Amino acid sequence: MEHIYLDNAGTTPMAPEVIARMTDVMTNVFGNASSINYHGRAARNILDQSRHVIAQSINARLDDEIQFTSGGTESDNTAIIQTAMARKSVGRHIITTAIEHEAVLKSMAYLEEQGFEITYLPVDETGHLDLTDLKAALRPDTILVSIMMGNNEVGSQMPIHEIGELVAPTNAWFHTDAVQAYGLVDIDVQADHIDLLSTSAHKLNGPKFLGFLYRRDGLLFPSLIKGGDQELKRRAGTENIPAIAGFAKAVELATSEQKHARREQFNKFKEQLLQGLQANDIDFEVNGGYGAGYLPHVLNIWFKGHQSDALLVNLDLGGVSASAGSACTAGSLEPSHVLTAMYGSTSPRVSESVRFSFGTYNTEAEIAQTVATLVKILKR
């Protein structure tokens, strides 16, 4: 049986070019980038080159504004918790939204235990926030605004440029979780007044357990991880040079032209899947929406009267891998906090929805087969 992978928002397969680059570095460059000997300098050279590639991809002013981490979770934790601890003399108020990733929400919950006040902005049924709510929430003691660039469950994109313009004149720093958007959306941290930005390599066909935190030059807070002086004393631990080289290769592959082509292809997949369901008289609705204002690779569908868990099991048996939401909460008995924030806890959508997310290596034939499998299951 052919197995079709439509859970690319959870993780993506590594690109062959990334695997080749990592294999080459693992074979030939094994030195410690902190050592000053020949082998250490070779590793340092790859580290510096990779940092430059990634800095350029978001229009960072300095290469050293890029801090490598173990992934999006560490990047979010570092940006949020360490900012709060470093700036608590300025204020103890932080703003976020109700539909952030768990890496953000659990950081906020931890800070609430430490005496910080968190404002959770609501979203509407499209998954978007109202900028007037943000304006009203900003206060002189607000030290951080953390709002994701694109939602991982329904794909809603936030007005990052407008948020940045609102936050820039205030005392607050602006952090955005760009884990789902990086590699698909053009990002300019300078034009959008972004102070802190989190990513993860495995969302754009790079290696797992690696990401970066962009930290605007001049923003000071202590390292979350204690130890050596790596990453300019900002993140202790020996750098994973092969993975970092692979991450840089994945970023190089995500050119502006390639990102445009991916967006076009993924939107075609959405139309194909939805039209196939409509043609077979399937009773469904899209959660949030699609098209302008949404990430191109995420499509969340409410299949009326069909429980998510049973539908996912049958899809899996039929050779289609999808999900009910964030992979980071898989196995949880709790309903999606994103759909709950959008539609309310009593809505059947929270337990009758499936997320399909597309990737670079999906094909129209796979989408057609997915439609056929879905129709067979739903009509059975």
C-alpha positions, 0 to 999 in steps of 0.5 A: 500500500502506498502511504501518503504523508499529509502531516507536514505541519507536524514535521517534514521529510529532509530534502535529499540536498540537506541529507547530502550536505549533512553526510559530507560534514559528518564525514569530513568535519568533526572538530569542535567549533570552540577549539582553535586548532585546525579541525575546530577552525574548519567547524567554526567556518561552517558555523559562521557560513551557516549563520550568515545564510540564515541571517540573510534569509530574514534580513537580520542586520548582523549575523550574530543576531542568530542564536542556534537552539534545539528547536522552536520550543527552546527558542520560544522558551528563551525569548519569553521566559528570559525576556520576562526575567531580565525586564521585570523591573520595567514591568510584569505585563505580557500580551499573547493570543489564545491560539499560540503553540504550547511552547508559548502558552506553557511559558506564559503559564510558568510566568503567571506562577512567577507573578507576571500578568498575562493578557490572552487576546481572543481571535474570531472564527477566522482565527485572526485577532483584532488589532484594536484588542492589542491596542487596548491591551498595551500598557506602560508596564507591558514588557513583551508581546508574543504573537505567532506569525502563522497558526499551526492548526488552522493556518491563520496568518497574523498581521505581523507588520501592523503588530510590529508598528504598534509595539515599536513605540512602546516599552515592549519587545515584539516576539513572533513564533515563525515556526510554521511560516519560515520557509514559506513566507518572506520575512523581514525583521527590520521592516516588521519591527520584530525584536525576537523570532523563533524557528525550527529546521524540521518544518522546512525539510531540515533536520530535527532538534535544531532551530534558531532564535533571532534576537535584535542586537542590543536586547540583553538577557541571560542564557536559558541553558547554563554551561560554556560560552558557545553562541557568544555566551548566549546558549551553552552547549557544543554546536551541532555543526552537521545539522546546522550545515543542513539547516543552512542548506534547507534555507538556501533551497527556500529561495523567494522563487521556490517559496512562491512556487510552493505557495502556488502548489499548496493552494492548488492542493487545497482547491483539489481536495475541497472540490473533490469533497464537494463533488462527492457530496461530503458534509464539511466546512473549513475551519477558519478559512483558506486563501489570502490571510492563511498559510498555504500548507495548512487545511483544517476541515470539520467533517460533520458527525465524524469523530476526529480520532476514528477518522484519523485511524481509518485514514491511517489504515487507508494509507493517509497520514493526517492529524487532528492538530499540533503534533506536540499535543498528540495523545492528549484527551484535551480538545484543540485549544485553537478550535476552542478559542475560535468556536467555543468549547461546546462546538462539535468542531473541536472533536470532529476536525482533521488537519491536512498539511502539504509539503514539497514532495506531495503530488496531485495524484496523492491528493486525488487518492486522499479524496477517494480514501476520505469519501470511502471512509465517510460514506461507509 
